Amino acid sequence: MFWKHIASAILKNRLIIFICVLALSTFMGYEASKVKITFNGGKVLPVTDSAFIRYAEFKKTFGQDASSMVIGIKSPEIFHNKDVFNDWYQIGEQLKKVKGIKAVISAANIYNLQKDTLQHKFVLKPLVTGPLLTAAAVDSVNQQLASMPFYKGLVVSEDGQSTLMAITFDDKIINTPFRVPIIKKIGQLGQAFEKKHNIKVHYSGLPLIRTVVGDLVAHEFSLFLSLSVIITGLILLLFFRSVFPVIFPVIVVILGVVFSLGVLQLMHYEMTILTGIIPPLIVVIGIPNCVFILNKYFHEYGISGNKMAALEVAVERAGITTFIANVTTAIGFGVLCFTNSELLTQFGLVASIGILGTFALSLILVPIIFSFLPAPKASQTGIKDSKLMDGLLATLDKLVHTKRKVIYIATVVLIIIAGFGMVKMNINGYVVDDLPQSNNTLHDLKFFESNFKGVLPLEVSIDTKRKNGVMNLATIRKVERLEKLISSYPEFSRSVSLIQVLKFSTQAFYGGNPEYYRLPDGLEQNFILNYAGNSGKGTSSLLKTYLDSTHRVTRVTFEMVDAGSKKMNTVLAELQPRIDSIFNPKKFHVELTGSSIIFIKGTNYLLTNLYESLAWAIALIAGVMWILFRGIKMIAISLVPNLVPLVITAGIMGFFGIPLKPSTILIFSIAMGISSDQTIYFITRYRHELRHSKKSISQIVSDTIRETGVSMIFIATVLFFGFGIFAVSKFGGTAALGILLSITLLVAMISNLTLLPAFLLSLEGGVDRKKIKGPDIDEA
């Protein structure tokens, strides 16, 4: 009765409701127009996680860690050709004047530390103050640079063949759109240099990587939204063979997209690599709602010939089935909120709200719109009549009735094979994992990894747990040992720290002699620290960069290669006890942190929560099944056909080496939610017949296959091609997500049309029709 009242209310108040929906859509459209692409990396770790909290404290003390972009070249000309050297110098000088850039360091823009004996302080002086006039002057700078170990491995590679320019952004603009024109300016200067001297310029750093990802997200948002509309439109045309049932459902789901983007903005979220795929998902998942309503409408009109009555019955009959189907789909996305990961919570919450919102729009707008349109033609009321479809469904029916043992054996064999594949699965994520292999940013990152051991930040925070604890020679020696330990691993660069500043200061104290690039000994320490304390903003700012205000905490900065979370987990696990042997954990707290570590720990966190979110999805969907069907047997029968495809997909991932990572980890809960819809369509029709007919169970199963098979195959077709469009994504993770979801949902359809009816037939003798409980739901 509830859905009958809903249907009646929609059609009786159709004009008022239509105007209200248009007003709401206009408002949501306005909000959607304000959606912005994120300029920060997605937060995978929960904000309550201890590692994330300590990382936030680190940034509060020392500032943003991922704030530098680098450009690099590999050419001996930089140190021998004055024109090349001067142009490299001019790039640095021009960038220093750009608002939003805090500092520029390169082979042509470096500072030497000198001792002022009169003022008892150190003074930072630029090594180059203007364009050099002769090759001899360039050679002189090269020699001076070679005598300063502080810069070796930082601006000049260990082999002396490559050099880089480090450009540090202001913390206030690093995660805002204002960084984009600055990055474009850097690119323009680099391209001009490359064209003039025919020297390849490489670009990298997290600000650039995140900007490139953001640009690709914006591009793919438009691409996939367009492709999803075109593909679903073509499938609708093949199914209905009429214009109106194509145009208006597409318009309805586009309004669903607008609604979803409006929700994204109202929640103050930005578009990430995940939320960027919500619009095409809404189109693909929303279209079946319209199809079910129209399918029922055309069917009822063919019986009664009364348009308004047919629409009312369509809403009444299709409403509850599509509602439950959308609830289970929304559960598949919504359980991601239980991960407490900001990235996944935003995606899951907006997607689930968008799915339910699109369902509501379909239920309201489709009957209202078609109430104003001409009545269906005879060809539209016979859309289920197809020789090909009849033949396929007849084959499935025969298979289920005569080859049940084959179905069971084949299922068990596939599960066993998939089990071997599952053993090979691994979790492994890369910071640039989703960038296409052909992308220049990926190639350039390899350049910096091979010449400078990477550009991804690794920070070590050392808390001495007492005021002035860092300014102790014993502690300083321990920090030096730690630096040597970490730098001994091929994944990490040499360090930049208070230790290196003190070594540079000792060298300056002895007139720049490189033999004195070392820590001051006990007698020298007071003199050198006194000089440093008297120094102006140059040296003192260097000390402040690596010391907190109480001199209790110091930082050590490294760069690292993008070795993958699996490799880095092994390295970090090996490092921790070795670090503890240097710094007693009872007296010191040493924390490995920084953007790269947060990414690695976030990837690890996802694996733990994959099981939790999948368990929640299964439990909640089982709850829905209980409400609908009651009885443990029916719940098991309804869940198993949807779990088998997940096992097979996991096996495929293992055999083909597709790792679990932030994108592919979503497949299981999403697929569980969507594939359960087909189970609901099948079993609700089956149980409806059990209640209202005296046919044998064998005949009811046959009729159900033929009745629901068309809709299930149509939905699977829409989902297969709809998710399949993600295969053309330039993001590796998104492409894998689309392909694997398409395969999973196709297998789920086959499972629900073979394994599910086979189960029902096997229980034939144990079904008591008088004890069937649960709501009476008619299949749409």
HUHUSUL-V205227 format. One record per pair of residues at least 24 apart in sequence whose ideal C-beta (glycine too) atoms are under 6 Angstrom apart, sorted by the first residue. I is the first residue (numbers start at 1). J is the second residue. If there is no record, write none. Layout:
I;J, I;J
This chain:
3;316, 3;319, 3;320, 4;316, 7;312, 7;315, 7;316, 10;364, 10;367, 11;312, 14;368, 18;368, 25;255, 28;258, 28;259, 28;262, 29;258, 31;262, 31;265, 31;266, 32;258, 32;261, 32;262, 34;265, 35;261, 35;264, 35;265, 35;271, 36;270, 37;214, 37;217, 37;218, 37;271, 38;270, 38;272, 39;175, 39;176, 40;175, 42;272, 42;343, 43;342, 43;343, 44;341, 44;343, 44;602, 45;602, 45;605, 46;340, 46;341, 51;601, 54;591, 55;593, 55;598, 58;461, 58;593, 61;548, 62;555, 63;171, 64;171, 64;174, 65;457, 65;459, 65;594, 65;595, 66;206, 66;457, 66;595, 67;168, 67;169, 67;174, 68;166, 68;168, 68;205, 69;167, 69;205, 69;207, 69;208, 70;164, 70;166, 70;204, 70;205, 70;455, 71;165, 71;190, 71;201, 71;203, 72;164, 72;202, 73;199, 73;201, 74;161, 74;162, 75;199, 78;163, 79;142, 82;132, 82;135, 82;138, 84;197, 85;138, 86;131, 87;193, 89;128, 91;189, 95;167, 98;182, 100;170, 100;173, 100;178, 100;182, 102;168, 102;170, 103;168, 104;167, 105;166, 106;155, 106;165, 107;155, 107;156, 107;163, 113;504, 113;508, 114;508, 115;508, 115;509, 120;531, 120;534, 121;531, 121;534, 121;535, 122;508, 122;531, 122;535, 122;539, 124;538, 147;514, 149;517, 150;500, 150;504, 153;494, 157;451, 157;452, 162;451, 179;207, 183;208, 183;211, 202;444, 202;447, 203;444, 204;444, 204;445, 204;448, 204;455, 205;455, 212;441, 216;730, 217;273, 217;276, 220;729, 221;276, 224;280, 224;725, 225;279, 225;280, 227;725, 228;280, 228;283, 228;284, 228;722, 229;283, 231;721, 232;283, 232;287, 235;718, 242;380, 244;373, 245;294, 248;369, 249;290, 252;290, 252;361, 252;362, 252;365, 253;283, 253;286, 253;287, 255;361, 256;282, 256;286, 256;358, 256;361, 257;282, 259;357, 260;354, 263;350, 263;353, 264;350, 269;346, 274;347, 275;346, 275;347, 278;350, 278;351, 282;354, 282;358, 284;722, 285;355, 286;358, 287;718, 288;715, 289;322, 289;359, 289;362, 290;362, 290;366, 292;318, 292;322, 292;780, 293;318, 293;366, 296;780, 298;376, 298;380, 298;381, 301;376, 302;381, 307;375, 311;367, 311;371, 315;367, 317;778, 318;780, 319;363, 320;777, 321;777, 321;780, 324;680, 325;677, 325;680, 326;355, 326;356, 326;359, 328;621, 328;624, 328;673, 328;676, 328;677, 329;355, 329;673, 329;674, 330;355, 330;356, 331;617, 331;620, 331;621, 331;673, 332;617, 332;669, 332;670, 332;672, 332;673, 332;674, 335;613, 335;616, 335;617, 335;669, 336;613, 338;613, 338;616, 339;609, 339;613, 384;710, 389;710, 393;705, 393;706, 393;709, 396;705, 396;753, 397;702, 397;705, 400;757, 400;758, 404;758, 407;754, 407;755, 407;758, 411;755, 414;648, 415;647, 418;647, 418;648, 418;651, 421;651, 421;654, 421;655, 422;650, 422;651, 422;654, 424;654, 425;653, 425;654, 426;566, 426;659, 427;607, 427;660, 428;564, 428;565, 428;566, 428;659, 429;565, 429;603, 429;661, 430;562, 430;564, 431;456, 431;562, 431;599, 432;562, 434;731, 434;732, 434;733, 436;730, 449;561, 453;493, 454;559, 454;560, 454;561, 455;559, 456;560, 456;562, 456;596, 457;594, 457;595, 457;596, 458;558, 458;560, 458;594, 458;596, 459;555, 459;557, 459;593, 459;594, 460;556, 460;592, 461;555, 461;591, 461;593, 462;554, 462;590, 463;553, 463;589, 464;552, 464;588, 467;550, 467;552, 468;551, 469;552, 470;551, 470;554, 471;551, 478;582, 481;582, 482;582, 483;556, 485;578, 491;560, 491;561, 491;563, 491;571, 492;558, 492;560, 493;558, 493;559, 495;556, 495;558, 496;557, 497;546, 497;556, 498;546, 498;554, 501;542, 505;532, 560;596, 565;600, 565;603, 568;600, 606;662, 606;665, 610;665, 613;669, 614;668, 614;669, 617;669, 617;672, 621;676, 628;774, 629;774, 630;773, 630;774, 637;759, 638;679, 638;683, 641;751, 641;752, 641;755, 641;756, 642;672, 642;675, 642;676, 642;748, 644;751, 645;744, 645;747, 645;748, 645;751, 648;747, 649;740, 649;744, 658;736, 661;733, 663;733, 663;734, 663;737, 664;736, 664;737, 667;740, 667;741, 671;741, 671;744, 675;745, 675;748, 678;712, 678;752, 679;752, 681;708, 681;779, 682;708, 682;752, 682;756, 684;777, 684;779, 685;779, 688;778, 690;769, 690;772, 697;764, 701;757, 701;760, 701;761, 708;779, 712;749, 716;746, 716;749, 719;745, 720;746
